[in-house]
Amino acid sequence: MVSVTLDGVTKRFGDVVALNKVSFTAEHGNLVVLLGPSGCGKTTTLRIIAGFINPDSGDVLFDGVSVLDKPPKDRNIGFVFQTIALFPHMTAFENIAFGLETRNWEKQRIKTRVLELAKLFHIDTLLDRYPRELSVGQQQRVAIARALAPNPNVLLLDEPLSALDVNLRDELKLEIKKVQEKLKTTMIYVTHDLTEAFSIGNKIVILKDGEVQQIGSPLEIYYSPKNRFVVDFLQVTNMFTGEIKEFSDKYAVIDVNGSTFRILLRKPMQIGKKITFIVRPEDLILNPSHANQLFDNIFEMVVENVDFKGPFMEVLGRFEDMRIRILTTSKNYLPKLKSGMKINVGFSSSTVSILQNS
């Protein structure tokens, strides 16, 4: 395994800037997720790492050594494509073994390696079947095993689960994570799915229009989003923008369109400064009691939609010109909440985060 570093990588296709000075590192044995909307440059980044295309500027380094002069076959990478590209005339065994045969591995060694990976992915009883005889999930397991068979230094995965249904996706992403932790292969994994990224990655790189917006662990990104794009893309927070009116004893009073909120600040800020703070959907409480000191901020919102999601419900509403999103397990509220209803919402000053670029 190796560490992979992109250093100021830029790539243009005609007048379109696909990547603009992209820099990040996938450390030894880590699973790094490239996350972002369609067209943000995720697949282009993978293809540059693999050597399928060259950047216009910047560098790609494996263990600190540039690989720009090396063709794909000399970079020792595995690549799992979004479309499952198995050879239809070969059995599962033959598909997994293909890359090993082209490298002239000895037959017994090939058999041992194929069986090892087949057991890891729970397909050891399916090795004599052809792709047409396998489910989509089984086909993808074969494709990933084939990419891992030659012991690549880096495994690149381009939305490998997008063709699967929800249950298969959850099952296979767990298997990928377990295999990565066992083999310690450096993996770079592309997805646009938030849940997938948060559950599988050690590090997440968020891209927008070919530029890195934030790099961090899932916890760091969720609890300390760097800018408004990250907040909007994650769809996990409620943003309030206002002006600091008072500051004392680490608490600030913020005026948001005439309504005041009390929030905890880690450092003093100037009176009159504009600030954006974030309250996560699970930290907003419906109909809090004014007598309960835990909820020292209470405001009124208009309910727009109530969505029952089994173990919890999602409530969407409006406060001033802001969209409010609440997640709650309070099933007793479900039959009572209606579109257009006004309802009090509360949150504790201790649950607030300040937008990093405020």
C-alpha positions as CSV (number, residue, x, y, z in Angstrom):
1,M,0.0,0.0,0.0
2,V,1.1,3.6,-0.6
3,S,0.0,7.1,0.3
4,V,-1.5,9.1,-2.6
5,T,-1.1,12.8,-2.8
6,L,-2.6,15.2,-5.3
7,D,-0.7,18.5,-5.3
8,G,-2.4,21.4,-7.0
9,V,-3.9,19.3,-9.8
10,T,-5.7,21.3,-12.5
11,K,-7.4,19.8,-15.6
12,R,-9.3,21.5,-18.4
13,F,-11.4,20.1,-21.1
14,G,-11.5,22.9,-23.7
15,D,-13.0,25.9,-21.8
16,V,-14.3,23.8,-19.0
17,V,-12.2,23.7,-15.8
18,A,-12.8,20.2,-14.5
19,L,-10.3,20.4,-11.6
20,N,-8.8,23.6,-10.2
21,K,-5.7,23.2,-8.0
22,V,-7.0,20.1,-6.2
23,S,-4.8,19.0,-3.3
24,F,-5.4,16.2,-0.7
25,T,-3.7,13.0,0.6
26,A,-5.0,9.5,1.0
27,E,-2.7,8.1,3.7
28,H,-1.4,4.6,3.9
29,G,-4.2,2.1,4.4
30,N,-7.0,4.7,4.6
31,L,-10.3,4.8,2.8
32,V,-10.8,8.3,1.4
33,V,-14.1,9.3,-0.1
34,L,-14.5,11.9,-2.8
35,L,-18.0,13.4,-2.3
36,G,-19.9,15.9,-4.3
37,P,-22.7,16.5,-6.8
38,S,-22.5,15.3,-10.4
39,G,-20.0,17.1,-12.5
40,C,-17.8,18.3,-9.6
41,G,-14.7,16.4,-10.8
42,K,-14.8,13.2,-8.8
43,T,-14.3,10.7,-11.6
44,T,-11.8,13.0,-13.4
45,T,-9.7,12.9,-10.1
46,L,-9.8,9.1,-10.1
47,R,-8.8,8.9,-13.8
48,I,-5.8,11.2,-13.2
49,I,-4.7,9.1,-10.2
50,A,-5.0,6.0,-12.4
51,G,-3.0,7.6,-15.3
52,F,-5.9,7.3,-17.8
53,I,-5.6,11.1,-18.4
54,N,-2.9,13.6,-17.5
55,P,-3.4,16.9,-15.6
56,D,-2.6,20.2,-17.2
57,S,-0.6,21.2,-14.1
58,G,0.1,19.9,-10.6
59,D,1.4,16.5,-9.5
60,V,0.3,13.0,-8.4
61,L,2.6,11.3,-5.9
62,F,2.7,7.8,-4.6
63,D,4.7,7.8,-1.3
64,G,6.0,11.2,-2.2
65,V,7.3,10.2,-5.6
66,S,5.7,11.6,-8.8
67,V,4.0,9.0,-11.0
68,L,3.0,11.4,-13.8
69,D,5.6,9.7,-16.1
70,K,4.3,6.2,-15.4
71,P,1.5,4.6,-17.5
72,P,-1.5,3.0,-15.7
73,K,0.0,-0.5,-15.9
74,D,3.1,0.6,-13.9
75,R,1.2,2.4,-11.1
76,N,-0.1,-0.9,-9.5
77,I,-3.6,0.4,-9.1
78,G,-7.0,-1.4,-9.2
79,F,-10.0,0.3,-10.7
80,V,-13.7,-0.6,-10.1
81,F,-15.9,1.2,-12.6
82,Q,-19.5,2.4,-12.1
83,T,-20.7,0.0,-14.7
84,I,-20.0,-3.6,-13.8
85,A,-17.6,-4.6,-16.6
86,L,-17.2,-8.4,-16.2
87,F,-16.2,-10.6,-19.1
88,P,-19.5,-12.4,-20.0
89,H,-17.8,-15.5,-21.4
90,M,-15.7,-16.1,-18.2
91,T,-16.8,-17.6,-14.9
92,A,-16.5,-15.7,-11.7
93,F,-13.3,-17.5,-11.0
94,E,-11.9,-16.7,-14.4
95,N,-12.9,-13.0,-14.1
96,I,-11.1,-12.7,-10.7
97,A,-8.1,-14.6,-12.0
98,F,-7.8,-12.7,-15.2
99,G,-5.3,-10.0,-14.0
100,L,-3.2,-12.6,-12.3
101,E,-2.9,-14.7,-15.4
102,T,-1.8,-11.7,-17.4
103,R,0.9,-11.2,-14.8
104,N,2.0,-14.8,-15.2
105,W,1.2,-15.9,-11.7
106,E,1.6,-19.7,-11.1
107,K,-1.7,-21.6,-11.2
108,Q,-1.8,-22.7,-7.6
109,R,-1.0,-19.2,-6.4
110,I,-3.8,-17.9,-8.6
111,K,-6.2,-20.4,-7.1
112,T,-5.2,-19.6,-3.5
113,R,-5.6,-15.8,-4.1
114,V,-9.0,-16.2,-5.9
115,L,-10.4,-18.4,-3.1
116,E,-9.1,-16.0,-0.4
117,L,-10.9,-13.0,-2.0
118,A,-14.0,-15.1,-2.8
119,K,-14.4,-16.0,0.9
120,L,-13.9,-12.4,1.9
121,F,-16.8,-11.4,-0.3
122,H,-18.9,-14.4,0.3
123,I,-18.9,-15.6,-3.3
124,D,-16.8,-18.8,-2.8
125,T,-19.8,-21.0,-3.8
126,L,-20.4,-19.0,-7.0
127,L,-17.0,-19.2,-8.7
128,D,-18.2,-21.6,-11.5
129,R,-21.1,-19.3,-12.5
130,Y,-21.1,-16.9,-15.4
131,P,-22.0,-13.2,-14.9
132,R,-25.5,-13.8,-16.4
133,E,-26.1,-16.3,-13.6
134,L,-25.2,-13.9,-10.8
135,S,-27.3,-11.1,-9.2
136,V,-26.1,-7.5,-9.7
137,G,-24.7,-7.5,-6.1
138,Q,-22.8,-10.7,-6.7
139,Q,-21.4,-9.4,-10.0
140,Q,-20.1,-6.3,-8.2
141,R,-18.5,-8.5,-5.6
142,V,-16.7,-10.3,-8.4
143,A,-15.6,-7.0,-10.0
144,I,-14.2,-5.7,-6.7
145,A,-12.4,-9.0,-6.0
146,R,-10.9,-8.9,-9.5
147,A,-9.6,-5.4,-8.9
148,L,-8.1,-6.5,-5.6
149,A,-6.6,-9.8,-6.8
150,P,-3.2,-8.5,-7.9
151,N,-2.6,-6.8,-4.5
152,P,-2.8,-3.2,-5.9
153,N,-1.1,-0.4,-3.9
154,V,-4.3,1.6,-4.4
155,L,-7.9,0.7,-5.2
156,L,-10.0,3.3,-7.0
157,L,-13.8,2.8,-6.9
158,D,-16.0,5.0,-9.0
159,E,-19.6,4.8,-7.5
160,P,-19.5,1.0,-7.3
161,L,-22.8,0.7,-5.5
162,S,-25.0,3.0,-7.7
163,A,-26.6,0.2,-9.6
164,L,-27.7,-1.7,-6.5
165,D,-30.9,-1.4,-4.5
166,V,-30.9,0.0,-1.0
167,N,-30.5,-3.2,0.9
168,L,-27.7,-4.6,-1.3
169,R,-26.0,-1.2,-1.2
170,D,-25.9,-1.3,2.6
171,E,-24.7,-4.9,2.7
172,L,-21.9,-4.4,0.2
173,K,-20.6,-1.1,1.6
174,L,-20.2,-2.9,4.9
175,E,-18.3,-5.7,3.2
176,I,-16.1,-3.2,1.4
177,K,-15.3,-1.5,4.7
178,K,-14.5,-4.8,6.4
179,V,-12.3,-5.9,3.5
180,Q,-10.4,-2.6,3.5
181,E,-9.8,-2.8,7.2
182,K,-8.5,-6.4,6.9
183,L,-6.3,-5.9,3.8
184,K,-5.2,-2.3,4.7
185,T,-5.4,-1.4,1.0
186,T,-5.4,2.4,0.3
187,M,-8.7,3.1,-1.3
188,I,-10.2,6.2,-2.9
189,Y,-13.9,5.9,-3.3
190,V,-16.2,8.2,-5.3
191,T,-19.9,8.7,-4.4
192,H,-22.5,11.4,-4.3
193,D,-24.4,9.6,-1.5
194,L,-24.0,11.3,1.8
195,T,-24.9,8.3,4.0
196,E,-22.5,6.1,2.0
197,A,-19.7,8.6,2.4
198,F,-20.2,9.1,6.1
199,S,-20.5,5.4,6.9
200,I,-17.6,4.1,4.9
201,G,-14.8,6.8,4.8
202,N,-12.0,7.6,7.2
203,K,-11.6,10.9,5.4
204,I,-13.9,12.8,3.1
205,V,-13.0,15.3,0.4
206,I,-15.9,17.4,-0.7
207,L,-15.7,18.8,-4.2
208,K,-17.7,21.5,-6.0
209,D,-17.1,22.7,-9.5
210,G,-13.6,21.1,-9.5
211,E,-12.5,22.7,-6.3
212,V,-12.0,21.2,-2.8
213,Q,-14.5,22.7,-0.3
214,Q,-13.5,20.8,2.8
215,I,-11.4,17.9,3.9
216,G,-11.9,16.0,7.2
217,S,-13.3,13.0,9.0
218,P,-17.1,12.4,8.8
219,L,-17.5,13.8,12.4
220,E,-15.4,16.9,11.6
221,I,-17.4,17.7,8.5
222,Y,-20.8,17.1,10.1
223,Y,-20.1,19.1,13.2
224,S,-17.9,21.8,11.7
225,P,-18.9,22.5,8.1
226,K,-16.6,25.0,6.5
227,N,-18.9,27.0,4.2
228,R,-22.5,27.4,3.0
229,F,-22.1,24.9,0.1
230,V,-21.0,22.1,2.5
231,V,-24.0,23.0,4.8
232,D,-26.4,22.9,1.9
233,F,-25.0,19.8,0.3
234,L,-25.0,17.8,3.5
235,Q,-28.7,18.8,4.2
236,V,-28.1,18.3,7.9
237,T,-28.2,21.7,9.3
238,N,-30.3,24.9,9.8
239,M,-28.4,28.1,9.2
240,F,-29.3,31.4,11.0
241,T,-27.5,34.6,9.9
242,G,-27.7,37.7,12.1
243,E,-25.8,40.4,13.9
244,I,-24.1,40.3,17.3
245,K,-25.9,42.7,19.6
246,E,-24.4,41.8,23.0
247,F,-21.5,39.7,24.2
248,S,-20.8,38.7,27.8
249,D,-19.6,35.7,29.7
250,K,-18.9,33.7,26.5
251,Y,-22.5,34.1,25.4
252,A,-23.6,36.4,22.5
253,V,-27.1,37.7,21.7
254,I,-27.7,37.5,18.0
255,D,-30.4,39.5,16.2
256,V,-31.8,37.5,13.3
257,N,-34.4,39.6,11.4
258,G,-35.7,41.0,14.6
259,S,-35.7,37.8,16.7
260,T,-32.9,37.3,19.2
261,F,-31.0,34.1,20.0
262,R,-28.5,33.4,22.7
263,I,-25.5,31.3,21.6
264,L,-22.2,30.2,23.1
265,L,-19.1,31.6,21.6
266,R,-15.6,30.2,22.2
267,K,-14.0,33.6,21.7
268,P,-15.2,37.2,21.9
269,M,-16.5,38.7,18.7
270,Q,-17.1,42.4,17.8
271,I,-20.5,43.9,18.4
272,G,-22.2,44.4,15.1
273,K,-20.4,41.6,13.4
274,K,-22.4,39.4,11.0
275,I,-22.4,35.8,12.0
276,T,-23.9,32.5,10.8
277,F,-24.6,29.8,13.3
278,I,-25.9,26.3,12.7
279,V,-28.4,24.1,14.6
280,R,-28.7,20.5,13.5
281,P,-32.1,19.0,12.8
282,E,-31.8,16.5,15.6
283,D,-31.1,19.3,18.1
284,L,-34.4,21.2,17.4
285,I,-37.2,20.3,19.8
286,L,-40.9,20.7,19.0
287,N,-43.1,22.5,21.6
288,P,-40.4,23.0,24.2
289,S,-41.4,24.3,27.6
290,H,-40.4,27.8,28.5
291,A,-39.7,26.6,32.0
292,N,-37.1,24.1,30.7
293,Q,-33.7,25.9,30.8
294,L,-32.2,23.4,28.4
295,F,-34.0,25.1,25.6
296,D,-32.9,28.7,26.1
297,N,-33.8,29.7,22.5
298,I,-37.4,29.4,21.3
299,F,-38.9,30.6,18.1
300,E,-42.1,30.1,16.1
301,M,-42.1,28.5,12.7
302,V,-44.8,27.6,10.1
303,V,-45.0,23.9,9.3
304,E,-44.7,23.1,5.6
305,N,-44.5,19.3,5.5
306,V,-44.4,16.3,7.8
307,D,-42.7,13.2,6.5
308,F,-43.0,9.9,8.4
309,K,-39.9,7.8,8.0
310,G,-40.6,4.9,10.2
311,P,-38.5,5.2,13.4
312,F,-38.4,9.0,13.1
313,M,-40.2,11.8,11.3
314,E,-38.9,14.9,9.4
315,V,-40.6,18.2,9.8
316,L,-40.0,21.0,7.3
317,G,-41.0,24.5,8.1
318,R,-40.3,28.2,7.6
319,F,-38.9,30.8,10.1
320,E,-38.8,34.2,8.4
321,D,-37.1,33.5,5.0
322,M,-35.3,30.4,6.3
323,R,-36.1,26.7,5.7
324,I,-36.1,24.8,8.9
325,R,-35.6,21.0,9.1
326,I,-36.3,19.0,12.2
327,L,-35.7,15.3,12.9
328,T,-37.6,13.8,15.8
329,T,-38.7,10.5,17.2
330,S,-41.8,12.0,18.8
331,K,-44.4,9.9,17.1
332,N,-47.1,11.5,19.2
333,Y,-46.7,14.7,17.2
334,L,-47.4,13.0,13.8
335,P,-51.2,13.2,13.7
336,K,-51.2,16.7,15.2
337,L,-48.9,18.5,12.8
338,K,-50.4,19.9,9.7
339,S,-49.2,22.1,6.8
340,G,-49.7,25.8,7.7
341,M,-49.7,25.2,11.4
342,K,-47.6,27.5,13.6
343,I,-45.5,25.7,16.2
344,N,-42.8,26.6,18.7
345,V,-39.4,25.2,18.2
346,G,-36.5,25.3,20.8
347,F,-32.8,24.6,21.0
348,S,-30.1,24.8,23.5
349,S,-27.3,27.4,23.1
350,S,-24.8,24.6,23.8
351,T,-25.8,22.7,20.6
352,V,-24.9,25.6,18.3
353,S,-22.0,25.6,15.9
354,I,-20.5,28.7,14.2
355,L,-20.0,28.4,10.5
356,Q,-16.2,28.3,10.0
357,N,-16.0,31.2,7.6
358,S,-18.2,33.5,9.6
